[in-house]
Amino acid sequence: MNTDLNDPRLTAIGLLAEAYTGLMNRLASQFDEHRVSPVEFEVLMRLARSPGNQLRMTDLAGQTTLSTSGVTRVVDRMERGGLVRREACATDRRSSYAVITEAGRQRLDEVLPGHLELVQQWYVGLLSPEQLDQTLGSLRTIRDAVNPCAVAGSEEAAA
């Protein structure tokens, strides 16, 4: 075998995967406690942080880990639960918006305090302010290269 198994590229991708998996495992029980899945939480956060608390369904798919059909299924489920609603796009009949409802905001308000405590404990609190700034910059660089549509329709894209 001629492959260098100590190649730092393998270490880099491995550490990223291990860190993400570990963080998601730390967050899982808190999501369960509030009857929200990680992807539902992600949808609620994306909508709450977007202009008008809404995103086109295609933009929501680009910002999450879901395909367009996956976003449709999740939004359908969340709509039945009263957390989001759909609105037709006035300028494009083919598009619709997912909009966070008051019940969705309330659920997010219930989840966020504990979520932020866990994020502080297991992520940002482990880094110095300089390390955090560098990490966020690095993650944005990677995100923008591998998933350029991840900010479509968001306040970050508008800036």
Backbone as a printed PyTorch tensor [residue, N CA C, xyz], in Angstrom:
tensor([[[  0.8520,  -1.1720,   0.0000],
         [  0.0000,   0.0000,   0.0000],
         [  0.8980,   1.2360,   0.0000]],

        [[  0.7030,   2.1060,  -0.9550],
         [  1.5070,   3.3210,  -1.0690],
         [  0.8350,   4.5380,  -0.4460]],

        [[ -0.3750,   4.3990,   0.0060],
         [ -1.1000,   5.5160,   0.5720],
         [ -0.5490,   5.8720,   1.9480]],

        [[ -0.3210,   7.1450,   2.1750],
         [  0.1560,   7.6210,   3.4700],
         [ -1.0480,   7.8040,   4.3870]],

        [[ -1.2290,   6.8820,   5.2950],
         [ -2.3700,   6.9560,   6.2060],
         [ -2.2130,   8.0430,   7.2560]],

        [[ -1.0520,   8.6610,   7.3120],
         [ -0.8250,   9.7890,   8.2130],
         [ -0.9800,  11.1200,   7.4890]],

        [[ -1.5220,  11.0900,   6.2910],
         [ -1.7450,  12.3030,   5.5070],
         [ -2.6010,  13.2690,   6.3360]],

        [[ -2.1580,  14.5030,   6.5240],
         [ -2.9080,  15.4550,   7.3420],
         [ -4.3090,  15.7450,   6.7990]],

        [[ -4.5540,  15.5040,   5.5170],
         [ -5.9000,  15.6900,   4.9740],
         [ -6.8650,  14.6740,   5.5720]],

        [[ -6.3780,  13.4550,   5.7970],
         [ -7.2140,  12.4470,   6.4490],
         [ -7.5110,  12.8460,   7.8860]],

        [[ -6.5170,  13.3830,   8.5590],
         [ -6.7050,  13.8480,   9.9310],
         [ -7.7080,  14.9940,   9.9770]],

        [[ -7.5870,  15.9320,   9.0600],
         [ -8.4770,  17.0990,   9.0490],
         [ -9.9340,  16.6890,   8.8720]],

        [[-10.2110,  15.8370,   7.8980],
         [-11.6050,  15.4430,   7.6620],
         [-12.1020,  14.5370,   8.7760]],

        [[-11.2340,  13.7080,   9.3060],
         [-11.6120,  12.8370,  10.4060],
         [-11.9580,  13.6160,  11.6640]],

        [[-11.1300,  14.6090,  11.9920],
         [-11.4060,  15.4320,  13.1730],
         [-12.7080,  16.2120,  13.0200]],

        [[-12.9660,  16.7370,  11.8250],
         [-14.2110,  17.4620,  11.5870],
         [-15.4120,  16.5430,  11.8040]],

        [[-15.3620,  15.3440,  11.2410],
         [-16.4600,  14.3900,  11.3920],
         [-16.6350,  13.9740,  12.8550]],

        [[-15.5340,  13.7120,  13.5450],
         [-15.6090,  13.2980,  14.9420],
         [-16.1540,  14.4110,  15.8300]],

        [[-15.7130,  15.6460,  15.5840],
         [-16.2050,  16.7730,  16.3730],
         [-17.7010,  16.9810,  16.1360]],

        [[-18.1330,  16.9410,  14.8790],
         [-19.5510,  17.1300,  14.5710],
         [-20.3990,  16.0300,  15.2090]],

        [[-19.9730,  14.7850,  15.0620],
         [-20.7250,  13.6730,  15.6320],
         [-20.8040,  13.7900,  17.1450]],

        [[-19.6850,  14.1220,  17.7720],
         [-19.6710,  14.2770,  19.2260],
         [-20.5820,  15.3960,  19.6940]],

        [[-20.5460,  16.5330,  19.0010],
         [-21.4300,  17.6470,  19.3700],
         [-22.8920,  17.2680,  19.2050]],

        [[-23.2340,  16.6400,  18.0970],
         [-24.6280,  16.2570,  17.8680],
         [-25.0960,  15.2510,  18.9190]],

        [[-24.2220,  14.3600,  19.3370],
         [-24.5760,  13.4150,  20.4020],
         [-24.8350,  14.1490,  21.7150]],

        [[-24.0480,  15.1800,  22.0000],
         [-24.2390,  15.9620,  23.2310],
         [-25.5550,  16.7480,  23.1980]],

        [[-25.9960,  17.1540,  22.0050],
         [-27.2050,  17.9620,  21.8590],
         [-28.4820,  17.1230,  21.7620]],

        [[-28.3480,  15.8450,  21.4110],
         [-29.5030,  15.0090,  21.0800],
         [-30.5320,  14.9060,  22.1980]],

        [[-30.1120,  14.6580,  23.4200],
         [-31.0880,  14.4570,  24.4960],
         [-31.8570,  15.7450,  24.7960]],

        [[-31.1930,  16.8780,  24.6290],
         [-31.8830,  18.1510,  24.8570],
         [-32.9400,  18.3940,  23.7850]],

        [[-32.6500,  18.0310,  22.5380],
         [-33.6620,  18.1250,  21.4810],
         [-34.8330,  17.2030,  21.7970]],

        [[-34.5330,  15.9690,  22.2000],
         [-35.5910,  15.0090,  22.5330],
         [-36.4790,  15.5410,  23.6570]],

        [[-35.8550,  16.1490,  24.6440],
         [-36.5900,  16.7050,  25.7880],
         [-37.6370,  17.7190,  25.3380]],

        [[-37.3510,  18.4370,  24.2680],
         [-38.2670,  19.4770,  23.7730],
         [-39.0690,  19.0370,  22.5530]],

        [[-39.0610,  17.7330,  22.2870],
         [-39.8540,  17.1570,  21.1980],
         [-39.5650,  17.8100,  19.8520]],

        [[-38.2890,  18.0070,  19.5690],
         [-37.8700,  18.5610,  18.2860],
         [-36.6570,  17.7680,  17.7990]],

        [[-36.6700,  17.4160,  16.5360],
         [-35.5200,  16.7070,  15.9860],
         [-34.4310,  17.7170,  15.6440]],

        [[-33.1940,  17.2560,  15.4890],
         [-32.1360,  18.1910,  15.1010],
         [-32.4570,  18.9480,  13.8110]],

        [[-33.0480,  18.2820,  12.8340],
         [-33.3530,  18.9730,  11.5730],
         [-34.5110,  19.9530,  11.7540]],

        [[-35.4700,  19.6350,  12.5930],
         [-36.5590,  20.5810,  12.8710],
         [-36.0150,  21.8160,  13.5890]],

        [[-35.1050,  21.6020,  14.5250],
         [-34.4660,  22.7320,  15.1910],
         [-33.7280,  23.5920,  14.1760]],

        [[-33.0030,  22.9430,  13.2710],
         [-32.2690,  23.6770,  12.2390],
         [-33.2260,  24.5030,  11.3690]],

        [[-34.3500,  23.9210,  10.9910],
         [-35.3440,  24.6430,  10.1840],
         [-35.8840,  25.8400,  10.9650]],

        [[-36.2510,  25.6260,  12.2240],
         [-36.7670,  26.7350,  13.0450],
         [-35.7360,  27.8530,  13.1740]],

        [[-34.4700,  27.4830,  13.4140],
         [-33.4160,  28.4930,  13.5400],
         [-33.2280,  29.2590,  12.2370]],

        [[-33.1800,  28.5480,  11.1240],
         [-32.9880,  29.2070,   9.8240],
         [-34.1200,  30.1830,   9.5410]],

        [[-35.3470,  29.7700,   9.8130],
         [-36.4830,  30.6520,   9.5550],
         [-36.4740,  31.8520,  10.5040]],

        [[-36.2190,  31.6100,  11.7770],
         [-36.2290,  32.6960,  12.7600],
         [-35.1380,  33.7260,  12.4850]],

        [[-34.0210,  33.3000,  11.9000],
         [-32.9000,  34.2050,  11.6470],
         [-32.9190,  34.8070,  10.2530]],

        [[-33.9650,  34.5380,   9.4800],
         [-34.0570,  35.0360,   8.1050],
         [-34.9720,  36.2560,   8.0430]],

        [[-34.7670,  37.1120,   7.0510],
         [-35.6380,  38.2830,   6.8940],
         [-37.0980,  37.8580,   6.7920]],

        [[-37.9460,  38.5040,   7.5790],
         [-39.3660,  38.1770,   7.5740],
         [-39.6910,  36.8250,   8.1730]],

        [[-38.7120,  36.2030,   8.8260],
         [-38.8980,  34.8740,   9.4310],
         [-39.3730,  33.8420,   8.4280]],

        [[-38.8780,  33.9710,   7.1980],
         [-39.3080,  33.0600,   6.1420],
         [-38.1820,  32.8200,   5.1480]],

        [[-38.2740,  31.6840,   4.4580],
         [-37.3520,  31.3480,   3.3820],
         [-38.1280,  30.5980,   2.3010]],

        [[-37.7070,  30.8190,   1.0510],
         [-38.2520,  29.9790,  -0.0080],
         [-37.8400,  28.5490,   0.2980]],

        [[-38.6810,  27.6160,  -0.0560],
         [-38.4040,  26.2090,   0.2310],
         [-37.0650,  25.7790,  -0.3710]],

        [[-36.7510,  26.2410,  -1.5750],
         [-35.4820,  25.8720,  -2.2010],
         [-34.2940,  26.4480,  -1.4280]],

        [[-34.4360,  27.6720,  -0.9170],
         [-33.3650,  28.2620,  -0.1120],
         [-33.2030,  27.5210,   1.2130]],

        [[-34.3220,  27.1080,   1.7960],
         [-34.2730,  26.3400,   3.0390],
         [-33.5400,  25.0190,   2.8170]],

        [[-33.7820,  24.3730,   1.6950],
         [-33.0670,  23.1360,   1.3820],
         [-31.5730,  23.4110,   1.2640]],

        [[-31.1930,  24.5150,   0.6200],
         [-29.7900,  24.8540,   0.4640],
         [-29.0920,  25.1590,   1.7700]],

        [[-29.8510,  25.6160,   2.7500],
         [-29.2630,  25.9810,   4.0370],
         [-29.2540,  24.8410,   5.0480]],

        [[-29.9010,  23.7440,   4.7280],
         [-29.9760,  22.6240,   5.6650],
         [-29.3030,  21.4040,   5.0550]],

        [[-29.3810,  20.3250,   5.7750],
         [-28.8060,  19.0660,   5.3130],
         [-29.7950,  18.2740,   4.4800]],

        [[-30.8660,  18.9250,   4.0190],
         [-31.9430,  18.2340,   3.3270],
         [-31.9610,  18.5020,   1.8340]],

        [[-32.4730,  17.5480,   1.1010],
         [-32.7690,  17.7560,  -0.3150],
         [-34.0680,  18.5520,  -0.4020]],

        [[-34.4330,  18.9670,  -1.6020],
         [-35.6980,  19.7030,  -1.7480],
         [-36.8860,  18.8210,  -1.3600]],

        [[-36.8510,  17.5440,  -1.7130],
         [-37.9570,  16.6650,  -1.3110],
         [-37.9190,  16.4100,   0.1970]],

        [[-36.7290,  16.3410,   0.7680],
         [-36.6070,  16.1770,   2.2200],
         [-37.1500,  17.3770,   2.9750]],

        [[-36.8650,  18.5730,   2.4680],
         [-37.4040,  19.7910,   3.0850],
         [-38.9230,  19.7820,   3.0170]],

        [[-39.4630,  19.3480,   1.8950],
         [-40.9230,  19.2810,   1.7510],
         [-41.5140,  18.3780,   2.8220]],

        [[-40.9210,  17.2020,   3.0350],
         [-41.4350,  16.2700,   4.0420],
         [-41.3250,  16.8550,   5.4550]],

        [[-40.1870,  17.4730,   5.7660],
         [-40.0070,  18.0460,   7.1060],
         [-40.9740,  19.2070,   7.3250]],

        [[-41.1090,  20.0810,   6.3360],
         [-42.0270,  21.2160,   6.4740],
         [-43.4700,  20.7130,   6.5790]],

        [[-43.8260,  19.6880,   5.8220],
         [-45.1680,  19.1030,   5.9540],
         [-45.4150,  18.6570,   7.3900]],

        [[-44.4620,  17.9230,   7.9620],
         [-44.5930,  17.4210,   9.3370],
         [-44.6730,  18.5880,  10.3290]],

        [[-43.8100,  19.5950,  10.1360],
         [-43.7890,  20.7340,  11.0550],
         [-45.0500,  21.5810,  10.9030]],

        [[-45.5900,  21.6260,   9.6910],
         [-46.8370,  22.3670,   9.4670],
         [-47.9900,  21.6770,  10.1930]],

        [[-48.0330,  20.3460,  10.1390],
         [-49.0610,  19.6080,  10.8730],
         [-48.9380,  19.8550,  12.3760]],

        [[-47.7070,  20.0570,  12.8500],
         [-47.4730,  20.3390,  14.2660],
         [-47.6460,  21.8060,  14.6330]],

        [[-47.9490,  22.6480,  13.6530],
         [-48.1970,  24.0620,  13.9110],
         [-46.9540,  24.9140,  14.0850]],

        [[-45.7620,  24.3580,  13.7880],
         [-44.5190,  25.0900,  14.0020],
         [-44.1660,  26.0150,  12.8340]],

        [[-44.6000,  25.6650,  11.6400],
         [-44.3660,  26.4860,  10.4540],
         [-45.6500,  26.4990,   9.6260]],

        [[-45.7040,  27.4340,   8.6860],
         [-46.7860,  27.4510,   7.7160],
         [-46.1760,  27.7630,   6.3620]],

        [[-46.9130,  27.4680,   5.3340],
         [-46.4700,  27.7950,   3.9780],
         [-47.2340,  29.0020,   3.4750]],

        [[-46.5210,  29.7980,   2.7050],
         [-47.1540,  30.9340,   2.0360],
         [-46.7250,  30.9110,   0.5840]],

        [[-47.6600,  31.2340,  -0.2880],
         [-47.3460,  31.2940,  -1.7130],
         [-46.4520,  32.4970,  -1.9750]],

        [[-45.5780,  32.3610,  -2.9460],
         [-44.7170,  33.4590,  -3.3740],
         [-45.5130,  34.3160,  -4.3550]],

        [[-45.6000,  35.6010,  -4.0740],
         [-46.3850,  36.5050,  -4.9030],
         [-45.7910,  36.7130,  -6.2870]],

        [[-44.4890,  36.5320,  -6.4150],
         [-43.8260,  36.8150,  -7.6930],
         [-43.5030,  35.5690,  -8.5080]],

        [[-43.6510,  34.3730,  -7.9100],
         [-43.3150,  33.1380,  -8.6180],
         [-44.2610,  32.0330,  -8.1590]],

        [[-45.1970,  31.6770,  -9.0120],
         [-46.2000,  30.6690,  -8.6480],
         [-45.5780,  29.3180,  -8.3250]],

        [[-44.3840,  29.0490,  -8.8290],
         [-43.7280,  27.7630,  -8.5930],
         [-43.0990,  27.6910,  -7.2150]],

        [[-42.9280,  28.8120,  -6.5710],
         [-42.2390,  28.8520,  -5.2780],
         [-43.2170,  29.0720,  -4.1350]],

        [[-42.8250,  28.5730,  -2.9900],
         [-43.5590,  28.8830,  -1.7670],
         [-42.5450,  29.1190,  -0.6610]],

        [[-43.0130,  29.7760,   0.3710],
         [-42.1820,  30.0950,   1.5240],
         [-42.5720,  29.2180,   2.7040]],

        [[-41.5860,  28.8690,   3.4950],
         [-41.8230,  28.3110,   4.8220],
         [-41.6620,  29.4680,   5.7840]],

        [[-42.6220,  29.6130,   6.6960],
         [-42.6450,  30.7310,   7.6400],
         [-42.8030,  30.1570,   9.0420]],

        [[-41.9820,  30.6200,   9.9580],
         [-42.1060,  30.1590,  11.3440],
         [-43.3710,  30.7700,  11.9470]],

        [[-44.1220,  29.9760,  12.6920],
         [-45.3430,  30.4440,  13.3540],
         [-45.0180,  30.8830,  14.7810]],

        [[-46.0020,  31.4240,  15.4430],
         [-45.8260,  31.8000,  16.8540],
         [-45.5180,  30.5580,  17.6900]],

        [[-46.1700,  29.4460,  17.3880],
         [-45.8830,  28.1980,  18.1140],
         [-44.4490,  27.7400,  17.8460]],

        [[-43.9790,  27.9320,  16.6280],
         [-42.5940,  27.6000,  16.3050],
         [-41.6180,  28.4690,  17.0710]],

        [[-41.9350,  29.7690,  17.1710],
         [-41.0930,  30.6840,  17.9650],
         [-41.0790,  30.2720,  19.4340]],

        [[-42.2390,  29.8900,  19.9530],
         [-42.3100,  29.4600,  21.3540],
         [-41.4750,  28.2140,  21.5830]],

        [[-41.5600,  27.2550,  20.6640],
         [-40.7590,  26.0320,  20.8030],
         [-39.2770,  26.3790,  20.7750]],

        [[-38.8890,  27.2590,  19.8670],
         [-37.4980,  27.6940,  19.7750],
         [-37.0720,  28.3850,  21.0690]],

        [[-37.9390,  29.2280,  21.6220],
         [-37.6310,  29.9020,  22.8820],
         [-37.4540,  28.9060,  24.0300]],

        [[-38.1680,  27.7870,  23.9780],
         [-38.0200,  26.7490,  25.0030],
         [-36.6880,  26.0150,  24.8560]],

        [[-36.2880,  25.7630,  23.6220],
         [-35.0920,  24.9620,  23.3550],
         [-33.8050,  25.7650,  23.5190]],

        [[-33.8260,  27.0250,  23.1010],
         [-32.5860,  27.8000,  22.9960],
         [-31.7610,  27.9410,  24.2710]],

        [[-32.3410,  28.2280,  25.4270],
         [-31.4720,  28.3920,  26.6080],
         [-30.5990,  27.1660,  26.8860]],

        [[-31.1930,  25.9800,  26.9030],
         [-30.4130,  24.7670,  27.1360],
         [-29.4570,  24.4720,  25.9950]],

        [[-29.8950,  24.7510,  24.7760],
         [-29.0450,  24.5380,  23.6140],
         [-27.7940,  25.4150,  23.7060]],

        [[-27.9950,  26.6780,  24.0270],
         [-26.8560,  27.5990,  24.1300],
         [-25.9120,  27.2010,  25.2600]],

        [[-26.4540,  26.6940,  26.3610],
         [-25.5960,  26.2100,  27.4480],
         [-24.7180,  25.0600,  26.9690]],

        [[-25.3150,  24.1260,  26.2290],
         [-24.5420,  22.9890,  25.7190],
         [-23.5160,  23.4280,  24.6790]],

        [[-23.8940,  24.3620,  23.8170],
         [-22.9480,  24.8780,  22.8190],
         [-21.7890,  25.5760,  23.5150]],

        [[-22.1020,  26.3100,  24.5760],
         [-21.0400,  26.9690,  25.3470],
         [-20.1250,  25.9320,  25.9940]],

        [[-20.7210,  24.9190,  26.6020],
         [-19.9460,  23.9030,  27.3260],
         [-19.0800,  23.0590,  26.3950]],

        [[-19.6340,  22.6420,  25.2620],
         [-18.9660,  21.6430,  24.4340],
         [-18.3660,  22.1780,  23.1430]],

        [[-18.4820,  23.5040,  22.9040],
         [-17.9280,  24.0430,  21.6560],
         [-17.2550,  25.3780,  21.9210]],

        [[-18.0010,  26.4590,  21.9440],
         [-17.3660,  27.7830,  21.9890],
         [-16.6140,  28.0290,  23.2890]],

        [[-17.0800,  27.4600,  24.3840],
         [-16.4020,  27.6500,  25.6580],
         [-15.0570,  26.9460,  25.7470]],

        [[-14.8010,  26.0140,  24.8340],
         [-13.5220,  25.3050,  24.8230],
         [-12.4480,  26.0790,  24.0650]],

        [[-12.8520,  27.1550,  23.3900],
         [-11.9370,  27.9330,  22.5490],
         [-11.7180,  29.3230,  23.1200]],

        [[-10.5330,  29.8540,  22.9260],
         [-10.2870,  31.2490,  23.2810],
         [-11.0380,  32.1160,  22.2730]],

        [[-11.2700,  33.3980,  22.5950],
         [-11.9320,  34.2740,  21.6200],
         [-11.2180,  34.2990,  20.2610]],

        [[ -9.9030,  34.2640,  20.2820],
         [ -9.1430,  34.2700,  19.0260],
         [ -9.3510,  32.9670,  18.2540]],

        [[ -9.3360,  31.8490,  18.9730],
         [ -9.5570,  30.5550,  18.3260],
         [-10.9700,  30.4820,  17.7270]],

        [[-11.9380,  31.0140,  18.4720],
         [-13.3140,  31.0070,  17.9800],
         [-13.4400,  31.8410,  16.7150]],

        [[-12.8680,  33.0520,  16.7140],
         [-12.9020,  33.8950,  15.5180],
         [-12.2670,  33.1850,  14.3290]],

        [[-11.1200,  32.5630,  14.5550],
         [-10.4260,  31.8480,  13.4860],
         [-11.2470,  30.6450,  13.0090]],

        [[-11.8390,  29.9150,  13.9480],
         [-12.6600,  28.7620,  13.5880],
         [-13.8640,  29.1900,  12.7570]],

        [[-14.5520,  30.2450,  13.1890],
         [-15.7220,  30.7210,  12.4420],
         [-15.3290,  31.1830,  11.0440]],

        [[-14.2220,  31.8880,  10.9440],
         [-13.7460,  32.3210,   9.6290],
         [-13.4120,  31.1370,   8.7370]],

        [[-12.7460,  30.1510,   9.3040],
         [-12.3870,  28.9570,   8.5370],
         [-13.6280,  28.1890,   8.0910]],

        [[-14.5870,  28.0320,   8.9950],
         [-15.8090,  27.3200,   8.6410],
         [-16.5930,  28.0560,   7.5530]],

        [[-16.6360,  29.3860,   7.6140],
         [-17.3080,  30.1530,   6.5540],
         [-16.6070,  29.9750,   5.2100]],

        [[-15.2890,  29.9860,   5.2140],
         [-14.5310,  29.7820,   3.9750],
         [-14.8660,  28.4270,   3.3620]],

        [[-14.8780,  27.3930,   4.1870],
         [-15.1760,  26.0430,   3.7020],
         [-16.6320,  25.9630,   3.2570]],

        [[-17.5440,  26.4650,   4.0750],
         [-18.9700,  26.4430,   3.7310],
         [-19.2320,  27.1420,   2.4100]],

        [[-18.6490,  28.3230,   2.2280],
         [-18.8810,  29.0980,   1.0090],
         [-18.3560,  28.3740,  -0.2270]],

        [[-17.2990,  27.5810,  -0.0690],
         [-16.7420,  26.8380,  -1.1990],
         [-17.5570,  25.5880,  -1.5200]],

        [[-17.9500,  24.8440,  -0.4910],
         [-18.6150,  23.5620,  -0.7370],
         [-20.1320,  23.6570,  -0.7960]],

        [[-20.6980,  24.7280,  -0.2640],
         [-22.1570,  24.8850,  -0.2410],
         [-22.5110,  26.3610,  -0.4240]],

        [[-22.2280,  26.9170,  -1.5960],
         [-22.4330,  28.3580,  -1.7910],
         [-23.8820,  28.8130,  -1.6620]],

        [[-24.8340,  27.9130,  -1.8240],
         [-26.2300,  28.3320,  -1.6980],
         [-26.7110,  28.2870,  -0.2530]],

        [[-25.8200,  27.9980,   0.6950],
         [-26.2120,  27.8660,   2.0960],
         [-26.7000,  29.1740,   2.6990]],

        [[-26.4070,  30.2940,   2.1040],
         [-26.8710,  31.5630,   2.6580],
         [-27.9530,  32.2100,   1.7980]],

        [[-28.4010,  31.5210,   0.7540],
         [-29.4220,  32.0870,  -0.1240],
         [-30.6790,  32.4380,   0.6700]],

        [[-31.1250,  33.6760,   0.5210],
         [-32.3340,  34.1390,   1.1910],
         [-32.1380,  34.5660,   2.6230]],

        [[-30.9210,  34.4600,   3.1450],
         [-30.6830,  34.7990,   4.5490],
         [-30.2100,  36.2330,   4.6930]],

        [[-30.1400,  36.6800,   5.9410],
         [-29.6270,  38.0280,   6.2120],
         [-28.1650,  38.1340,   5.8050]],

        [[-27.3970,  37.0450,   5.9490],
         [-25.9830,  37.0430,   5.5800],
         [-25.8380,  37.2850,   4.0780]],

        [[-26.7120,  36.7020,   3.2790],
         [-26.6590,  36.9070,   1.8270],
         [-27.0420,  38.3270,   1.4720]],

        [[-27.9630,  38.9050,   2.2440],
         [-28.4180,  40.2750,   1.9750],
         [-27.3540,  41.3030,   2.3330]],

        [[-26.4420,  40.9420,   3.2570],
         [-25.4070,  41.8800,   3.7180],
         [-24.3290,  42.1080,   2.6870]]])
